[in-house]
């Protein structure tokens, strides 16, 4: 079932993708025409005392023109691109 994300045309839109501890995995996006991945957003610091094993990634962001798009995001290791441990389908709605 797709996850719906909304945003404004020409502005960075944060995709709600989870990050685990530093394990070599990262999000690879299958982007349709009209959608571009931009620099990831700022990482929020983990709560005090929970630094060890905390999430190591920053929010994944895209920019898009007005329209409706479908993005497939796969959480993979670069050396295992065909073995994602998670796949998320995102319905992106841009006004």
RAUR-V207315 format. One record per helix or strand of 3 or more residues. SS is the DSSP state (2 for helix, 1 for strand). FROM is the first residue (numbers start at 1). LEN is the number of residues. If there is no record, write none. Layout:
ss,from,len
SS,FROM,LEN
SS,FROM,LEN
This chain:
ss,from,len
1,3,5
1,13,3
1,25,6
1,35,4
1,60,5
1,67,11
2,78,3
1,86,9
